[in-house]
């Protein structure tokens, strides 16, 4: 028999076997680079879909191309903030169509500085997304303001504008949307609410590099947009942060704040060159951090395109499986960062298979997957109890407002809690930069699990 006939028959056999398994599950077959997914699951002793294949490593560094640039800045002995930092800031601002960018030592300090230089203070309320990491709200707490949490849309993982409206009071002064996992929040609607109520908006875009809504990049809708360049992020520096803003006076205050409070633009009137004009900090980015960032910028847009192509491919193919639902982009969103590829797990549609068992099976096939943030909402974390004991909160807020149990009940977010129990995060820094064959491995691994649910149980 000719070799091409053997290949053709093997393909037909593979397709038939896979289709048979899918039909039993009631799923419309989806094939990119299909394989026989009726095989024994790796978790039960079978061969993993991925075999010995590795995902792309992250962060990435082209030593031959980039080491000379790094050696240059290290060799000239100017390591503190100088020309390279300014160059990175200029390019990051231009890439977003923003007037100003200020870099910081990390994303946490970018978020904190953004709030520290706002007019929000003790007694004020800031409406926050609850599906995030604690660092998102540090700056709000440093200012003595009260975080108020509005629930998320469980299909997008983003703060729900309808829930924001429900939380507005005369004391509301700001909004903190978080573009979690790199999916854009509904910024047009959020900014509409902000304009109606004169609210200060800081976007936490730390996971959302180059994500877009209607072609406009996140981080440019609010008064400030904050980014992280930590090693796992889509633009990895190791540590680093950035703040975008179109408000020149606000930018001047930010610049002064990050540099000991020294004069900067409209922050003027110094007595001497080392006179601090405002209470400030020292959170400047170093030159060698900026060089790493400039090197990473060279390939960021190309990588962003690949991530979105792969994200769209996975969204289309995985939508056929009833046990998992890809997280949706809200209407108007034109690109995500796909920092994390996220899905919603539906146990009932997988014959009651527990999420943890699904995770174990998918991981065994070679797909790195987890639950995302643990079931530990910010409004219930011990940090908040300790903040409420602090002198400034004790002086400004009533005993009833600082009753921790009442605070938790008042801020309870049912959709957030549901998401904690149903979220799936597929994440490995370089995973979404893989080939279509890599994406097909994810699809085939999911297909394999669907075809073997009874054996898993």
N, C-alpha and C positions, 0 to 999 in steps of 0.2 A: 504494500500500500504506500502511495506517495506521502511524503512528509506533510504536504499542505492539506491532504485529506485527513491525516491523523489529527492535525491541529484543529481543523474544522469540526471534526467529530467530538474532540475534547471540549471545544467551546460550547457546542450544542448540549453535550452532557452536563457541563457545568451550569449552563443556563437553565436546563430542565430541572436539575436538582435544586438549584436555588429558588426557582419559581415555585416548585412544589412546596418547599418549606415556607415560603412567603404566603402562599395561598392558604396553607393551614392556619397561619396567623391572621389571615384576613387583610393582608397588607398588599398594596399594589407594588410589584417589584420595581426597584430602582437600581439601575446598573450604570456604573461609569466604567471601571475596569473590574468586571465581576469575577468572582471566584466561587467555589463550592462552599457556601456558608452553612451547609448541613453537617459539616465536620464537627467532631467533638470539641467542646469549648476548652480553651487553654486552662481555665480554672479547674476543669475536671480531668486534666491530663492530656488534652489535645495540643495541637501545634498552634501557636499564636498567629494571628493574621499578620502581624508585623514581623514575625520571625526574629531575626537578629538585626533588622534595620534600625538605624538611629535617626532621631529627629535632628533638625538643624540645631547646632549649638548656639547658645546665647549668653552674654553679648558677643558680637562678632567684631573682629579686629583684623584688618589687612596690614600685617606687620611691614611688608615690603613697601606699601604705599604710604602708611601713616607714621611709622616709626621716625622717619626723618623729620616730620613736622613736630613730633613730640620732642625729639632730641634738640631741635632748634630752640624751642621755648625753654627747655631745661638748661640748655647750655648758655643762654644769654643772662641767666640768673634773675630775670624779672619774673617772679612767680606770683606775686600778689596782683590784684586786679589792675589790668592795664589794657593795652590795645586789643588783645585777643578776646577778652571778655566783651569789650565794646563791639567788636566785630560779630561775635555770636549773637549778642542782643539785637543788633541791627538786622541780621539775617532772619532771626526768629520772628521779629516784629513784621518784617517785609513778607515773610512766608504766610503770615496770617492777615495781612492788610491792616495791621494795627499801628498806631502812631508810636507807641513806646513799649519797650520791654526792659524789665529790670531782672537781672539774675540774682539768685541767692545760693547759699550753700546746699540747700535741699528743698524739696517740695513742701515739707512741713513748715519750714520757715517762710516760704512764699505765702502759704495760706495764712499763717499767723500775722505776717507783716501787712497783708491786704486788709485784715480786720483792724489791726492796731492803728492804721492810719485812716480809718473810717471815723465818722462822727458818732458811731454807736458806742454806748457806754452802760454803766450800771442802771438797772431798772428797765432797759430796753429788751425787746424780744426779737430773736432772729429765727425764722422758720427754716428748718434744716431737713435735708433728706436723711432718713434713718439707715439706709442701706449703704454703709460706708465704714471706713476705718476711723478710729478715735481722733487721729491727727486732724481730720477735717474741721473739727470744732474747737481746737485748742485756742485759736485766736479770739473766738467769741467769748470763751471763758476767761481768757486773760483780760479782756475788757470789762468783765463783770456783767455781761449781758446774759440773758436767759435763753438757752436753746429750746425751741418748740419744734416738735417733730411732726411732719405731715406724711401720711402714708404713701406708699409707692403703688404704681401700676404693676401688678404681678406679671403682666405679659411683656413689659419693657424693662423692668427692674428700676425704673426711674421715678423720681418724685412726681406725684400726680397733681397737676395744677388745680383740679377740682378740690383736692384735699388742702392745698395751700389756702385757697379762698376761705375754707371753713375755719382755719386757724388764725386768721387776721383779727387783731384787736387794736384798740387805740395805741397800744404800746409797741406794736410791730414796727420795726425799723429796717429790717433786712431779710434777704432770702439767700440760702446756700443750697443751690442745686449741685448734685454730684453726678457727673457723667460716668456712672459706675461700669466697670468692665470695658469701657471705651465706647459705649452706646450713648448717643446724644440724648440729653433731657429735652423736653419740649420748650426750648428757650423763647420762641416767639410768644407763646402763651404766658410764660413766666414773666417776660419783660412787659407784656401788656398789663399784668397784675401789678408789677412793680411801678409802672408809670401811673396807674390809677391811684396808688397809695403812697407814692413818693418813697419807695423803698430802695435801699442800697443792695446791690446784687454782686456777690462774689461767686464765680463759677469754679468749682473744683473739677478741673480738667486734667488732673494728675495722671489719669489712665487713658486719656482721650486725644492723643496727639493726632492732629489733622482730621479729626471727625468733623462732619459738616451737616449743616441744615440749609437746604436751598442753595448750596454752593458757598455759604458763609461758614467759616470755621469756628468751632466752639472755643470759648475763651475770649471771644470778641463781642459777645452780646451784652454781658453785664458791665458793671463799673470796673471790674477787674476779673481776669481769668488766670488761674494758677495751674502750673504744670510741675510735674516731677520728672527728673532725669535720672532717677535711681537705676541701678544696674539691670533690673528686670524690665524696665519700661521700654516702649517702642523706640525712644531715643535715649539710649543708655550712656550715662557718663560715669556711673559708679554712685556718685551723689551729686545732686544739683537741683535747682528749681528755677522757675521763671514766672514773672507776673506781667501780663499784658494789660494795657489800658490806653484809652484815647484821651484821658483827662490829664492835661499837662501839669496843672497845679498839684493834683494828687500824685502824679509821677515824681514831681520834685520832692514831695514829702517822703515818698517811699525811698527815693535815692538817699535823702538825708538820713532817714531812719536806718538804712542798712549800712551806713558809713559813719557811725559814732554820733550822728546828729549834726554833722558839719554842714555848712552852707551848700545849697544846690538850687540853682534857678531862683524860683520865687521864695525859697527858704533862705533869706538873706539877712544881713545885718550883723555879721560876726565882728567881734572885737579883735580877735587874732585868728590866725590860720588853724588853731587847734581849739577854738571855742565851740562847745556843743550848743546848738540853738534849740534843739528839741530833745526830749528824753528818747533815747534810741538804742540801737543794738549794733553789733558788728557781725553781719551775715553775708559778707561779700563772697562771690565766686572767685576762685583762684584761676590764674592764667592756664595752668595745665588742665584744669577741668574744662575750660572753654575750648582748648585745642581738641580734646576728645570729642566734645560736642560738635565742633566744626567738621571733624572727620565723619561723624555719624550723620550729619546733615546731608552729606554728599549723596547718600543712598536712601534717605528717609522717604522721599516721595515715591521712588520706585518700589520700595518695600510696602508702602501704604497701598499702592495699587494692587500688588500681589495679595496682600491680606484681604482686601475687599473682594477681589475676584474669587479667592478661596472661600471667603465668608458667604458670598452669594451662592456659590456652588453647593456648599454644605447646607445652607438654608433650604435650597430647592430640593435636594435629595433626601435630607433627613425629615422633611415635613411629611413624608409618606408613612412614617412610623408612628403609630398612635401612642406609644409609651413615652415619647419625648417630643417636645415642641421647641424649636429654635426660638430664642428670645427675639421679639419683634422690634424693628425700628419704627418709631412713631411716624405718623404721616408728616411729610416734609423733610425728614432726615435723608440726606443723600449719600452719606458715607459714615461708617463707624471706624474706630481704630482697630477693632478686633484684638485688643490687648489680651482679652480672654474671650474664647468662644463659649457662649452660655446657652443653656437649654433649661426647660422646665420638665421635670419628671412627673409622670402620671402613673402611679402604682396600680390604680384600678384598671387601666387599659393594658396592663401587662400581667393580667391574671393574678394581681396581688403581690407581685414580686417586690420585695423591699428595695428601696433605693440603694441601700448599702450593698446589697447583693449584686445589683446591676453594676455599681461602681467597681466592685471586686472583679466581676467578669470582664468589664471593659478594660480595666487596668491590666488584667492578665493577658489580654489580646495585644497589649502594647500601646494603648491609648492613655495618656496621663489625664486623669479626671478626678475631681473631688467635689465637695459640697459647697465650696466657697466659704464665706464668713460663717463662723459658728453661731448657734442660736443664743446670741448675747447682745441684744440691742443696746445702743449707746445710752438710751434713757434709763437703763437698768444697771449699768456698770458701776462698780464701786467708786470709780473716779468721780462720778457725779455726786455721790454721797459725801465724798471728801471735799469737793468744791463747795457744797452747800454748808459745810462747817467753817469755811474760811471767813476771815474778818469782814471782807467787803460784802459778801453775800449775806452774812448775818446782820449787817448794818442796813442794807438796802431793801431786802425782801422780808415779807412777813413769815411768821412761823408756819402758817398754812401753806405758803408758796414753797417753803423749804422742807415740807413733809415729804420724805423720799417716796414713801409708798403711794401717796396721793399723786406725786409727780409722775411716777411710773404708770399709774392708771390713766391719768389725764393724757399722757403721750403714747399710750398703747396703740400700735399699728398692726391690725389683724393681717393685712396683706403681706407685710414684712415677715411676720411670724410664719405665714403660709409659705413664703418664698424660702425662708431658712430651711424648711422641711422638704422643699421640692427642687431647689436649684441644683444644676450640674454645671461645673466649670471645667472645660477642657483647656488646659493651660500648660505651656512649656514655651519659654520665650521665643524660640524660633519655629514653633510648630506651624503657625499660620503662614509662614514663608515657604512651606513645603510645595512639592509638585502636586499635580492632579492625582498622580498615583498615590501619594501620601494621603490626600483627602479621601480617595477611594478606600484606603485601608480603614479609615474611621467609619465610613459608610458600611463597609463589609463587616466590620467588627460589630456594629450595632445590629446589622441584619442577622449575623450569626447568633447573637443573644436572643433576638426575637424568635428565631427558629428553634431555640433550645430552652425556652422558658420553663417548660415542665421539668426538664432535667435539672435546671438550676434550683427549682423549688424542692 
